[in-house]
Amino acid sequence: MCEQRVRVETYSGFKADERPLRLHLGDRALEVVSVEDRWYSPGETYFRVLTANGDRYVLRHTEAQDVWTLAAYRARGVPRGRLT
């Protein structure tokens, strides 16, 4: 899957862009109901999120450019394993 830029609304508490609240794909807004995992790479933070419709996404935030990209996706009902 080729990564694509997405618009992400975030919660900013202790730090800016602490966690995603809503992600926008085209004209669709998807509510994030859970951040299932997060991990860090130099200059980047990854979030695996569950949306209200049951789909899962891996979002990458590149901090220096403040750019969000969609790194992976798994539709609701797809068996566990690697995200595509």
Contacts in CASP RR format, 6 or more apart in sequence:
PFRMAT RR
TARGET T0000
AUTHOR 0000-0000-0000
METHOD contacts of the structure
MODEL  1
MCEQRVRVETYSGFKADERPLRLHLGDRALEVVSVEDRWYSPGETYFRVL
TANGDRYVLRHTEAQDVWTLAAYRARGVPRGRLT
1 71 0 8 1.000
1 72 0 8 1.000
1 73 0 8 1.000
1 84 0 8 1.000
3 60 0 8 1.000
3 69 0 8 1.000
3 70 0 8 1.000
3 71 0 8 1.000
4 69 0 8 1.000
4 70 0 8 1.000
5 67 0 8 1.000
5 68 0 8 1.000
5 69 0 8 1.000
5 70 0 8 1.000
6 23 0 8 1.000
6 24 0 8 1.000
6 25 0 8 1.000
6 59 0 8 1.000
6 68 0 8 1.000
6 69 0 8 1.000
6 70 0 8 1.000
7 23 0 8 1.000
7 24 0 8 1.000
7 68 0 8 1.000
8 20 0 8 1.000
8 22 0 8 1.000
8 23 0 8 1.000
8 24 0 8 1.000
8 59 0 8 1.000
8 61 0 8 1.000
8 68 0 8 1.000
9 20 0 8 1.000
9 21 0 8 1.000
9 22 0 8 1.000
9 23 0 8 1.000
9 24 0 8 1.000
10 16 0 8 1.000
10 17 0 8 1.000
10 18 0 8 1.000
10 19 0 8 1.000
10 20 0 8 1.000
10 21 0 8 1.000
11 18 0 8 1.000
11 19 0 8 1.000
11 20 0 8 1.000
11 21 0 8 1.000
12 18 0 8 1.000
17 45 0 8 1.000
17 61 0 8 1.000
17 63 0 8 1.000
17 66 0 8 1.000
19 32 0 8 1.000
19 35 0 8 1.000
19 38 0 8 1.000
19 47 0 8 1.000
20 32 0 8 1.000
20 35 0 8 1.000
20 47 0 8 1.000
20 49 0 8 1.000
20 59 0 8 1.000
21 31 0 8 1.000
21 32 0 8 1.000
22 29 0 8 1.000
22 30 0 8 1.000
22 31 0 8 1.000
22 32 0 8 1.000
23 29 0 8 1.000
23 30 0 8 1.000
23 32 0 8 1.000
23 49 0 8 1.000
23 51 0 8 1.000
23 57 0 8 1.000
23 59 0 8 1.000
23 68 0 8 1.000
23 70 0 8 1.000
24 30 0 8 1.000
25 70 0 8 1.000
30 51 0 8 1.000
30 52 0 8 1.000
30 53 0 8 1.000
30 55 0 8 1.000
30 57 0 8 1.000
31 51 0 8 1.000
31 52 0 8 1.000
32 49 0 8 1.000
32 50 0 8 1.000
32 51 0 8 1.000
32 52 0 8 1.000
33 50 0 8 1.000
33 51 0 8 1.000
33 52 0 8 1.000
34 49 0 8 1.000
34 50 0 8 1.000
35 47 0 8 1.000
35 48 0 8 1.000
35 49 0 8 1.000
36 48 0 8 1.000
36 49 0 8 1.000
36 50 0 8 1.000
36 56 0 8 1.000
37 47 0 8 1.000
37 48 0 8 1.000
38 45 0 8 1.000
38 46 0 8 1.000
38 47 0 8 1.000
38 48 0 8 1.000
39 45 0 8 1.000
39 46 0 8 1.000
40 46 0 8 1.000
43 62 0 8 1.000
43 63 0 8 1.000
43 64 0 8 1.000
44 60 0 8 1.000
44 61 0 8 1.000
44 62 0 8 1.000
44 63 0 8 1.000
45 60 0 8 1.000
45 61 0 8 1.000
45 63 0 8 1.000
46 58 0 8 1.000
46 59 0 8 1.000
46 60 0 8 1.000
46 61 0 8 1.000
46 71 0 8 1.000
47 58 0 8 1.000
47 59 0 8 1.000
47 61 0 8 1.000
48 56 0 8 1.000
48 57 0 8 1.000
48 58 0 8 1.000
48 83 0 8 1.000
49 56 0 8 1.000
49 57 0 8 1.000
49 58 0 8 1.000
49 59 0 8 1.000
50 56 0 8 1.000
51 57 0 8 1.000
53 76 0 8 1.000
54 76 0 8 1.000
55 73 0 8 1.000
55 74 0 8 1.000
55 75 0 8 1.000
55 76 0 8 1.000
56 73 0 8 1.000
56 74 0 8 1.000
56 83 0 8 1.000
57 70 0 8 1.000
57 72 0 8 1.000
57 73 0 8 1.000
57 74 0 8 1.000
58 70 0 8 1.000
58 71 0 8 1.000
58 72 0 8 1.000
58 73 0 8 1.000
58 83 0 8 1.000
59 68 0 8 1.000
59 69 0 8 1.000
59 70 0 8 1.000
59 71 0 8 1.000
60 68 0 8 1.000
60 69 0 8 1.000
60 70 0 8 1.000
60 71 0 8 1.000
61 67 0 8 1.000
61 68 0 8 1.000
62 68 0 8 1.000
62 69 0 8 1.000
72 83 0 8 1.000
72 84 0 8 1.000
73 83 0 8 1.000
73 84 0 8 1.000
74 83 0 8 1.000
74 84 0 8 1.000
END
